[in-house]
């Protein structure tokens, strides 16, 4: 084995290229790394820009023609970042690889509302621990029989004023009433947009519907309706109807009430009643505005007070729908 003498100089493999290139570099402008590599490849007759390999970046001016493995200025560091992103497939510049890093624009502020906090008391969130306990006890008492049919057909109102239409569609489907006309494709199924036989949807979208209009729409679509205003009944009568319907699969109660009495935001509202808890004397409101409030239990007497409010000079009330 031949050992090199310490005094023997180390041959620089790049020296021939440096000698040639020094005579061809315009002294008025420096060469960046990519141009340097391309010129060297052309002079040597070989391609030195091998994909997947790091090639030493050369000096940027005639006065310092020495190879450099380190980013000695900002443009070199930018080139290194671009190379790393290209190797990882995450180049985000989308253009000039020597462009400065682009900062992401600040997203616009979020507007509007994501639900409301349910005022509790007086309401109890259906999904809370207490709400689930009430559900289990009411199921044991047999006053949640209509719940399964209602929940299987439940939907969220698609317009802010469609609470009445959505409630009717839920109950009509829960009663398995055939609408007699197509909804989508070959399927017959009640939807809010199909309940326009008595009032134009454009008008309902602006003003909503009244208690009487909701009752008429239910009748027009094949349901038997018993509409009762609070001035025609008592809270005890209301309780009897709720218990009777909650213990049956073929009758359901719809409440027309004012949210303010329940300490909720909004005004007049329609929603079906999903069940009754005898021990607490509470009803389960299956609120169709699920973007605003979840299902919740409220005292029956308080719901009565919410129904016993005026709408167009007449008190609100409740209706019993059957097939």
HELIX and SHEET records of a PDB file:
HELIX    1   1 UNK A   15  UNK A   22  1                                   8    
HELIX    2   2 UNK A   33  UNK A   44  1                                  12    
HELIX    3   3 UNK A   62  UNK A   64  5                                   3    
HELIX    4   4 UNK A   74  UNK A   88  1                                  15    
HELIX    5   5 UNK A  129  UNK A  141  1                                  13    
HELIX    6   6 UNK A  147  UNK A  152  1                                   6    
HELIX    7   7 UNK A  163  UNK A  174  1                                  12    
HELIX    8   8 UNK A  192  UNK A  194  5                                   3    
HELIX    9   9 UNK A  201  UNK A  207  1                                   7    
HELIX   10  10 UNK A  211  UNK A  220  1                                  10    
HELIX   11  11 UNK A  230  UNK A  232  5                                   3    
HELIX   12  12 UNK A  235  UNK A  246  1                                  12    
HELIX   13  13 UNK A  259  UNK A  262  5                                   4    
HELIX   14  14 UNK A  300  UNK A  307  1                                   8    
SHEET    1   A 7 UNK A 124  UNK A 125  0                                        
SHEET    2   A 7 UNK A 296  UNK A 299 -1                                        
SHEET    3   A 7 UNK A 282  UNK A 286 -1                                        
SHEET    4   A 7 UNK A 268  UNK A 277 -1                                        
SHEET    5   A 7 UNK A 251  UNK A 258 -1                                        
SHEET    6   A 7 UNK A 317  UNK A 322 -1                                        
SHEET    7   A 7 UNK A 224  UNK A 229 -1                                        
SHEET    1   B 2 UNK A 310  UNK A 311  0                                        
SHEET    2   B 2 UNK A 314  UNK A 315 -1                                        
END                                                                             
